[in-house]
Amino acid sequence: QVQLVESGGGLVQSGGSLRLSCAVSRRIFGQNTMGWYRQAPGNERELVADSDSGGSTNYEDSVKGRFTISRDNAKNTVDLQMNDLKPEDTAVYYCNVRSRWPIEYDVWGQGTQVTVSS
């Protein structure tokens, strides 16, 4: 059973920074994607950023240049550094790990609240 534990959410003023961290309970190897999603009230969950085991990263347009995703395969963690935060970034942020090979699983964290005040 793979479990994800997120940390680092909180309340910050517009223009501030936060760093989210996600720890995975087992070693990550093979073909996989680690990412962060968010869901604001009344909205669908959306991808914020992800990082593939092949080395590619992907960002939602509104966070490009402000957010950076980083993964540490040795520590089994994936972090999201968020700079220049805006009120529209307010949401619950979820960590996700999808493994495609040699085993398949798709696991979500419990979510962490990020609130940006104007």
DSSP file (Angstrom, degrees, kcal/mol; ACC not computed):
  #  RESIDUE AA STRUCTURE BP1 BP2  ACC     N-H-->O    O-->H-N    N-H-->O    O-->H-N    TCO  KAPPA ALPHA  PHI   PSI    X-CA   Y-CA   Z-CA
    1    1 A Q              0   0    0      0, 0.0     2,-0.4     0, 0.0    24,-0.0   0.000 360.0 360.0 360.0 118.0    0.0    0.0    0.0
    2    2 A V        -     0   0    0     22,-0.0     2,-0.4    23,-0.0    22,-0.0  -0.741 360.0-171.8 -89.4 132.6    1.5    3.3   -1.1
    3    3 A Q        -     0   0    0     -2,-0.4    22,-2.2   104,-0.1     2,-0.4  -0.954  10.8-153.5-126.0 147.1    0.8    6.3    1.0
    4    4 A L  E     -A   24   0A   0    104,-0.4     2,-0.5    -2,-0.4   106,-0.4  -0.955   4.3-164.9-119.1 136.0    1.5   10.0    0.4
    5    5 A V  E     -A   23   0A   0     18,-2.1    18,-2.6    -2,-0.4     2,-0.3  -0.976  10.1-162.1-124.3 119.2    1.9   12.5    3.2
    6    6 A E  E     +A   22   0A   0     -2,-0.5     2,-0.3    16,-0.2    16,-0.2  -0.658  13.6 167.2 -99.3 153.9    1.8   16.2    2.3
    7    7 A S  E     +A   21   0A   0     14,-2.1    14,-2.8    -2,-0.3   105,-0.1  -0.977  40.8  65.8-153.9 162.8    3.0   19.1    4.3
    8    8 A G        +     0   0    0     -2,-0.3    11,-0.4     1,-0.3    14,-0.0   0.383  59.3 131.9 108.0  -3.7    3.7   22.8    3.9
    9    9 A G        +     0   0    0     12,-0.1     2,-0.3     9,-0.1    -1,-0.3  -0.165  24.5 116.2 -72.2 174.9    0.4   24.4    3.2
   10   10 A G  E     -d  114   0B   0    103,-1.2   105,-2.8   102,-0.1     2,-0.5  -0.987  61.1 -49.3 159.7-165.6   -0.8   27.5    5.0
   11   11 A L  E     +d  115   0B   0     -2,-0.3     2,-0.3   103,-0.2   105,-0.2  -0.885  52.3 164.7-106.7 132.1   -1.9   31.1    4.8
   12   12 A V  E     -d  116   0B   0    103,-2.5   105,-2.4    -2,-0.5     2,-0.1  -0.982  34.8-109.7-144.6 152.8    0.3   33.6    3.0
   13   13 A Q  E >   -d  117   0B   0     -2,-0.3     3,-2.3   103,-0.2    72,-0.2  -0.458  52.0 -79.8 -80.0 156.5   -0.1   37.1    1.6
   14   14 A S  T 3  S+     0   0    0    103,-2.4    72,-0.2     1,-0.3    -1,-0.1  -0.300 121.3  27.8 -54.9 134.7   -0.2   37.9   -2.1
   15   15 A G  T 3  S+     0   0    0     70,-3.4    69,-0.6     1,-0.3    -1,-0.3   0.286  99.6 117.5  92.4  -9.2    3.4   37.9   -3.5
   16   16 A G    <   -     0   0    0     -3,-2.3    69,-2.5    69,-0.3     2,-0.3  -0.092  57.1-121.7 -83.2-175.1    4.6   35.5   -0.8
   17   17 A S        +     0   0    0     66,-0.2     2,-0.3    67,-0.2    66,-0.2  -0.930  21.7 178.8-131.4 151.4    6.0   32.0   -1.1
   18   18 A L  E     - B   0  82A   0     64,-2.1    64,-3.2    -2,-0.3     2,-0.5  -0.978  16.3-146.7-143.8 154.5    5.3   28.5    0.2
   19   19 A R  E     - B   0  81A   0    -11,-0.4     2,-0.4    -2,-0.3    62,-0.2  -0.984  11.6-159.1-125.4 122.0    6.9   25.1   -0.4
   20   20 A L  E     - B   0  80A   0     60,-2.6    60,-2.6    -2,-0.5     2,-0.4  -0.788   8.4-164.5 -97.1 141.4    4.8   22.0   -0.4
   21   21 A S  E     -AB   7  79A   0    -14,-2.8   -14,-2.1    -2,-0.4     2,-0.4  -0.961   7.4-166.5-126.6 145.6    6.4   18.6    0.2
   22   22 A C  E     -AB   6  78A   0     56,-1.1    56,-1.9    -2,-0.4     2,-0.5  -0.981   5.7-160.9-133.7 120.8    5.1   15.1   -0.4
   23   23 A A  E     -AB   5  77A   0    -18,-2.6   -18,-2.1    -2,-0.4     2,-0.4  -0.877   9.6-147.4-103.9 131.6    6.7   12.0    1.1
   24   24 A V  E     -A    4   0A   0     52,-2.7   -20,-0.2    -2,-0.5     4,-0.1  -0.796  10.4-139.0-100.4 139.0    6.0    8.6   -0.5
   25   25 A S  S    S+     0   0    0    -22,-2.2     2,-0.3    -2,-0.4   -21,-0.1   0.570  82.0  38.3 -79.0  -8.1    5.9    5.6    1.8
   26   26 A R  S    S-     0   0    0    -23,-0.2     2,-0.1    50,-0.1    -2,-0.1  -0.919  98.4 -78.7-137.9 166.3    7.8    3.3   -0.6
   27   27 A R        -     0   0    0     -2,-0.3     2,-0.5     1,-0.1    47,-0.1  -0.396  41.6-140.3 -66.1 134.5   10.7    3.5   -3.0
   28   28 A I        +     0   0    0     45,-0.4     2,-0.3    -2,-0.1    48,-0.1  -0.858  39.4 142.4 -97.7 125.2    9.7    5.1   -6.3
   29   29 A F        +     0   0    0     -2,-0.5    72,-0.2     2,-0.1     2,-0.1  -0.938  35.8  32.2-152.6 172.0   11.3    3.4   -9.4
   30   30 A G  S    S-     0   0    0     -2,-0.3     2,-0.6    72,-0.1    -2,-0.0  -0.404 108.5 -14.8  76.0-154.1   10.5    2.4  -12.9
   31   31 A Q  E    S+E  101   0B   0     70,-2.0    69,-3.1    -2,-0.1    70,-1.4  -0.766  85.2 135.9 -91.1 120.1    8.2    4.5  -15.1
   32   32 A N  E     -E   99   0B   0     -2,-0.6    21,-2.7    67,-0.2     2,-0.4  -0.979  43.2-137.6-157.4 164.4    6.2    6.9  -13.1
   33   33 A T  E     -EF  98  52B   0     65,-2.6    65,-2.8    -2,-0.3     2,-0.4  -0.999  13.4-165.8-131.7 131.1    4.9   10.5  -12.8
   34   34 A M  E     +EF  97  51B   0     17,-2.6    17,-3.0    -2,-0.4     2,-0.3  -0.955  25.4 153.3-115.3 134.1    4.8   12.5   -9.6
   35   35 A G  E     -EF  96  50B   0     61,-2.9    61,-2.5    -2,-0.4     2,-0.4  -0.933  39.6-120.7-154.0 173.7    2.7   15.6   -9.5
   36   36 A W  E     -EF  95  49B   0     13,-3.1    12,-2.8    -2,-0.3    13,-1.8  -0.983  25.6-179.3-123.7 134.6    0.7   18.3   -7.8
   37   37 A Y  E     -EF  94  47B   0     57,-2.9    57,-2.9    -2,-0.4     2,-0.3  -0.806   8.6-155.3-121.8 165.8   -2.9   19.1   -8.4
   38   38 A R  E     -EF  93  46B   0      8,-2.4     8,-2.9    -2,-0.3     2,-0.4  -0.991   7.0-162.9-143.9 155.3   -5.3   21.6   -6.9
   39   39 A Q  E     -E   92   0B   0     53,-2.2    53,-2.2    -2,-0.3     6,-0.2  -0.944   6.4-164.6-141.3 117.0   -8.9   22.1   -6.4
   40   40 A A    >   -     0   0    0      4,-0.4     3,-2.5    -2,-0.4    51,-0.1  -0.643  46.4 -76.0 -93.3 156.5  -10.6   25.4   -5.5
   41   41 A P  T 3  S+     0   0    0      0, 0.0    -1,-0.1     0, 0.0     3,-0.1  -0.269 119.9   9.5 -54.4 129.2  -14.2   25.5   -4.2
   42   42 A G  T 3  S+     0   0    0      1,-0.3     2,-0.3    -3,-0.1    -3,-0.0   0.407 112.5 101.6  82.4  -3.2  -16.7   25.0   -7.0
   43   43 A N  S <  S-     0   0    0     -3,-2.5    -1,-0.3     1,-0.0     2,-0.2  -0.735  74.1-109.3-112.2 161.5  -13.9   24.0   -9.5
   44   44 A E        -     0   0    0     -2,-0.3    -4,-0.4     1,-0.1     2,-0.2  -0.484  46.5 -90.4 -79.8 157.9  -12.7   20.7  -10.8
   45   45 A R        -     0   0    0     -6,-0.2     2,-0.3    -2,-0.2    -6,-0.2  -0.498  52.2-168.1 -67.9 135.9   -9.3   19.3   -9.7
   46   46 A E  E     -F   38   0B   0     -8,-2.9    -8,-2.4    -2,-0.2     2,-0.3  -0.933  25.2-104.0-130.2 152.3   -6.6   20.5  -12.1
   47   47 A L  E     +F   37   0B   0     -2,-0.3   -10,-0.3   -10,-0.2     3,-0.1  -0.539  30.6 176.8 -71.1 134.2   -3.0   19.7  -12.8
   48   48 A V  E     -     0   0B   0    -12,-2.8    12,-2.7     1,-0.4     2,-0.3   0.799  65.6 -29.5 -98.7 -52.1   -0.5   22.3  -11.4
   49   49 A A  E     -FG  36  59B   0    -13,-1.8   -13,-3.1    10,-0.2    -1,-0.4  -0.967  56.7-169.6-163.4 148.6    2.7   20.6  -12.3
   50   50 A D  E     -FG  35  58B   0      8,-2.1     8,-2.2    -2,-0.3     2,-0.4  -0.976  10.4-150.6-143.7 163.3    4.1   17.1  -12.8
   51   51 A S  E     -FG  34  57B   0    -17,-3.0   -17,-2.6    -2,-0.3     6,-0.2  -0.991  14.4-148.1-136.6 123.0    7.5   15.4  -13.2
   52   52 A D  E >   -F   33   0B   0      4,-3.1     3,-2.1    -2,-0.4   -19,-0.2  -0.582  24.6-120.3 -92.5 153.3    8.0   12.2  -15.2
   53   53 A S  T 3  S+     0   0    0    -21,-2.7   -20,-0.1     1,-0.3    -1,-0.1   0.722 113.0  65.4 -63.1 -19.7   10.6    9.6  -14.4
   54   54 A G  T 3  S-     0   0    0    -22,-0.3    -1,-0.3     2,-0.1   -21,-0.1   0.555 123.5-102.0 -79.2  -7.7   12.0   10.3  -17.9
   55   55 A G  S <  S+     0   0    0     -3,-2.1     2,-0.2     1,-0.4    -2,-0.1   0.323  78.5 128.0 109.8  -7.9   12.9   13.8  -16.9
   56   56 A S        -     0   0    0     -5,-0.0    -4,-3.1     2,-0.0    -1,-0.4  -0.535  37.8-160.6 -85.6 150.8   10.2   15.9  -18.4
   57   57 A T  E     -G   51   0B   0     -6,-0.2     2,-0.4    -2,-0.2    -6,-0.2  -0.904   1.9-162.1-125.6 157.6    8.1   18.4  -16.4
   58   58 A N  E     -G   50   0B   0     -8,-2.2    -8,-2.1    -2,-0.3     2,-0.4  -0.999   5.7-169.0-143.0 134.8    4.8   20.0  -17.2
   59   59 A Y  E     -G   49   0B   0     -2,-0.4   -10,-0.2   -10,-0.2     2,-0.2  -0.958  28.5-113.3-128.5 144.4    3.2   23.1  -15.7
   60   60 A E    >>  -     0   0    0    -12,-2.7     3,-1.8    -2,-0.4     4,-0.8  -0.513  39.8-115.3 -66.9 142.9   -0.2   24.7  -15.9
   61   61 A D  G >4 S+     0   0    0      1,-0.3     3,-0.9     2,-0.2    -1,-0.1   0.843 110.2  56.8 -55.2 -40.3    0.0   27.9  -17.8
   62   62 A S  G 34 S+     0   0    0      1,-0.2    -1,-0.3     3,-0.0   -14,-0.0   0.660 110.2  44.5 -71.7 -13.5   -0.9   30.2  -14.9
   63   63 A V  G X> S+     0   0    0     -3,-1.8     4,-2.4   -15,-0.2     3,-2.3   0.494  79.7 123.3-107.0  -5.0    1.9   28.9  -12.7
   64   64 A K  T << S+     0   0    0     -3,-0.9     4,-0.1    -4,-0.8    -3,-0.0  -0.334  82.3  15.6 -59.6 133.2    4.7   28.9  -15.3
   65   65 A G  T 34 S+     0   0    0      2,-0.4    -1,-0.3     1,-0.1     3,-0.1   0.266 126.1  59.6  86.7 -12.5    7.6   31.0  -14.1
   66   66 A R  T <4 S+     0   0    0     -3,-2.3    17,-2.0     1,-0.2     2,-0.3   0.708  98.4  51.3-114.6 -35.3    6.3   31.1  -10.5
   67   67 A F  E  <  -C   82   0A   0     -4,-2.4    -2,-0.4    15,-0.2     2,-0.4  -0.802  59.5-167.2-108.3 147.8    6.1   27.4   -9.4
   68   68 A T  E     -C   81   0A   0     13,-2.4    13,-2.9    -2,-0.3     2,-0.4  -0.988   6.9-154.8-135.3 126.2    8.8   24.8   -9.6
   69   69 A I  E     +C   80   0A   0     -2,-0.4     2,-0.3    11,-0.2    11,-0.2  -0.807  17.0 177.3 -97.5 140.3    8.4   21.1   -9.1
   70   70 A S  E     -C   79   0A   0      9,-2.1     9,-3.2    -2,-0.4     2,-0.4  -0.999  10.7-161.4-142.6 142.9   11.3   19.0   -8.0
   71   71 A R  E     -C   78   0A   0     -2,-0.3     2,-0.5     7,-0.2     7,-0.2  -0.945   8.3-159.0-125.4 146.4   11.6   15.3   -7.1
   72   72 A D  E  >> -C   77   0A   0      5,-2.6     5,-1.8    -2,-0.4     4,-1.2  -0.911   5.0-173.0-124.3 100.8   14.2   13.4   -5.2
   73   73 A N  T  45S+     0   0    0     -2,-0.5   -45,-0.4     1,-0.2    -1,-0.1   0.783  85.1  56.8 -67.9 -26.3   14.1    9.8   -6.1
   74   74 A A  T  45S+     0   0    0      1,-0.2    -1,-0.2    -3,-0.1    -2,-0.0   0.858 117.3  33.5 -71.3 -34.5   16.6    8.9   -3.4
   75   75 A K  T  45S-     0   0    0     -3,-0.4   -51,-0.2     2,-0.1    -2,-0.2   0.492 105.4-126.6 -98.4  -5.6   14.3   10.4   -0.7
   76   76 A N  T  <5 +     0   0    0     -4,-1.2   -52,-2.7     1,-0.2     2,-0.3   0.936  65.1 129.4  58.7  49.0   11.0    9.4   -2.4
   77   77 A T  E   < -BC  23  72A   0     -5,-1.8    -5,-2.6   -54,-0.2     2,-0.4  -0.927  44.3-162.8-131.5 156.0    9.8   13.0   -2.3
   78   78 A V  E     -BC  22  71A   0    -56,-1.9   -56,-1.1    -2,-0.3     2,-0.3  -0.977  16.5-168.4-138.0 127.6    8.3   15.5   -4.6
   79   79 A D  E     -BC  21  70A   0     -9,-3.2    -9,-2.1    -2,-0.4     2,-0.4  -0.764  14.2-152.6-114.7 157.2    8.2   19.2   -3.7
   80   80 A L  E     -BC  20  69A   0    -60,-2.6   -60,-2.6    -2,-0.3     2,-0.6  -0.931   8.3-159.9-131.0 109.1    6.4   22.2   -5.2
   81   81 A Q  E     -BC  19  68A   0    -13,-2.9   -13,-2.4    -2,-0.4     2,-0.6  -0.793  11.9-166.1 -87.6 122.7    8.1   25.6   -4.6
   82   82 A M  E     +BC  18  67A   0    -64,-3.2   -64,-2.1    -2,-0.6     2,-0.3  -0.941  10.1 175.7-117.7 115.4    5.5   28.3   -5.1
   83   83 A N        +     0   0    0    -17,-2.0   -66,-0.2    -2,-0.6   -67,-0.2  -0.766  60.4  21.2-114.0 161.3    6.6   31.9   -5.5
   84   84 A D  S    S-     0   0    0    -69,-0.6    -1,-0.2    -2,-0.3   -67,-0.2   0.918  84.4-159.8  49.5  50.7    4.7   35.1   -6.2
   85   85 A L        -     0   0    0    -69,-2.5   -70,-3.4    -3,-0.3   -69,-0.3  -0.289   7.1-158.6 -66.0 146.2    1.5   33.6   -4.9
   86   86 A K    >   -     0   0    0    -72,-0.2     3,-2.5   -71,-0.1     4,-0.3  -0.858  31.6-109.1-122.6 156.0   -1.7   35.1   -6.0
   87   87 A P  G >  S+     0   0    0      0, 0.0     3,-1.8     0, 0.0    29,-0.3   0.839 117.5  63.4 -54.3 -32.5   -5.2   34.9   -4.4
   88   88 A E  G 3  S+     0   0    0      1,-0.3   -48,-0.0   -48,-0.0    -3,-0.0   0.576  89.6  68.5 -71.8  -6.5   -6.3   32.8   -7.4
   89   89 A D  G <  S+     0   0    0     -3,-2.5    -1,-0.3     2,-0.0     2,-0.2   0.526  71.4 120.8 -83.5  -6.9   -3.8   30.1   -6.3
   90   90 A T    <   +     0   0    0     -3,-1.8     2,-0.3    -4,-0.3    25,-0.2  -0.404  40.5 105.6 -62.0 125.3   -6.0   29.5   -3.2
   91   91 A A  E    S- H   0 114B   0     23,-2.0    23,-2.7    -2,-0.2     2,-0.6  -0.969  76.1 -78.6-177.9 172.5   -7.0   25.9   -3.2
   92   92 A V  E     -EH  39 113B   0    -53,-2.2   -53,-2.2    -2,-0.3     2,-0.4  -0.876  48.2-147.0 -90.0 127.9   -6.5   22.5   -1.7
   93   93 A Y  E     -EH  38 112B   0     19,-3.1    19,-2.2    -2,-0.6     2,-0.4  -0.834  12.6-163.4-103.2 133.6   -3.3   21.0   -3.2
   94   94 A Y  E     -E   37   0B   0    -57,-2.9   -57,-2.9    -2,-0.4     2,-0.3  -0.941  12.4-140.3-120.9 135.8   -3.0   17.3   -3.7
   95   95 A C  E     -E   36   0B   0     -2,-0.4    14,-2.4   -59,-0.2     2,-0.4  -0.703  23.6-171.0 -86.9 144.0    0.1   15.2   -4.3
   96   96 A N  E     -EI  35 108B   0    -61,-2.5   -61,-2.9    -2,-0.3     2,-0.4  -1.000  13.3-170.9-139.7 138.1   -0.3   12.4   -6.9
   97   97 A V  E     -EI  34 107B   0     10,-2.2    10,-2.7    -2,-0.4     2,-0.5  -0.993   5.4-174.2-128.7 125.5    2.0    9.5   -7.8
   98   98 A R  E     -EI  33 106B   0    -65,-2.8   -65,-2.6    -2,-0.4     2,-0.5  -0.977   5.4-164.6-120.3 120.8    1.2    7.3  -10.9
   99   99 A S  E     +EI  32 105B   0      6,-2.8     6,-1.5    -2,-0.5   -67,-0.2  -0.899  13.9 173.1-106.5 132.7    3.3    4.3  -11.6
  100  100 A R  E     +     0   0B   0    -69,-3.1   -68,-0.2    -2,-0.5    -1,-0.1   0.728  54.4  61.2-107.0 -30.7    3.1    2.6  -15.0
  101  101 A W  E    S-E   31   0B   0    -70,-1.4   -70,-2.0   -72,-0.2    -1,-0.4  -0.970 107.5  -0.6-158.2 140.5    5.9    0.0  -14.9
  102  102 A P  S    S+     0   0    0      0, 0.0     2,-0.3     0, 0.0    -1,-0.1  -0.999 138.0  13.5 -81.4 -10.5    6.8   -2.5  -13.4
  103  103 A I  S    S-     0   0    0    -72,-0.1     2,-0.5     2,-0.0    -2,-0.1  -0.922  75.1-131.6-124.4 155.1    3.7   -2.1  -11.2
  104  104 A E        +     0   0    0     -2,-0.3     2,-0.3    -4,-0.1    -4,-0.2  -0.891  38.4 137.8-109.6 130.2    0.7    0.0  -11.7
  105  105 A Y  E     -I   99   0B   0     -6,-1.5    -6,-2.8    -2,-0.5     2,-0.4  -0.969  32.2-156.2-160.1 160.5   -0.9    2.3   -9.1
  106  106 A D  E     +I   98   0B   0     -2,-0.3     2,-0.4    -8,-0.2    -8,-0.2  -0.912  25.1 178.8-142.4 106.6   -2.4    5.8   -8.9
  107  107 A V  E     -I   97   0B   0    -10,-2.7   -10,-2.2    -2,-0.4     2,-0.3  -0.893  12.1-159.5-123.2 142.3   -2.3    7.2   -5.4
  108  108 A W  E     -I   96   0B   0     -2,-0.4  -104,-0.4   -12,-0.2   -12,-0.2  -0.889  15.0-129.7-117.9 147.9   -3.4   10.6   -3.9
  109  109 A G        -     0   0    0    -14,-2.4  -104,-0.1    -2,-0.3     3,-0.1  -0.281  33.8-103.4 -80.9 178.2   -2.4   12.4   -0.8
  110  110 A Q        -     0   0    0   -106,-0.4   -16,-0.1     1,-0.1    -1,-0.1   0.624  62.9-112.5 -82.4 -12.8   -5.0   13.8    1.6
  111  111 A G        -     0   0    0    -16,-0.1     2,-0.4     1,-0.1   -17,-0.2   0.161  20.2-131.7  95.5 146.8   -4.6   17.4    0.5
  112  112 A T  E     - H   0  93B   0    -19,-2.2   -19,-3.1  -105,-0.1     2,-0.3  -1.000  22.1-120.6-136.2 134.7   -3.1   20.5    2.0
  113  113 A Q  E     - H   0  92B   0     -2,-0.4  -103,-1.2   -21,-0.2     2,-0.5  -0.555  22.9-171.9 -80.2 131.6   -4.8   23.9    2.1
  114  114 A V  E     -dH  10  91B   0    -23,-2.7   -23,-2.0    -2,-0.3     2,-0.5  -0.992   5.9-176.8-119.7 122.9   -3.1   26.9    0.5
  115  115 A T  E     -d   11   0B   0   -105,-2.8  -103,-2.5    -2,-0.5     2,-0.6  -0.982   7.0-167.2-124.2 125.2   -4.7   30.3    1.1
  116  116 A V  E     -d   12   0B   0     -2,-0.5     2,-0.3   -29,-0.3  -103,-0.2  -0.948  10.4-153.8-114.5 118.4   -3.4   33.5   -0.4
  117  117 A S  E      d   13   0B   0   -105,-2.4  -103,-2.4    -2,-0.6    -2,-0.0  -0.647 360.0 360.0 -92.1 147.8   -4.8   36.7    1.0
  118  118 A S              0   0    0     -2,-0.3    -1,-0.1  -105,-0.2  -105,-0.1   0.452 360.0 360.0 -88.4 360.0   -4.9   39.9   -1.1
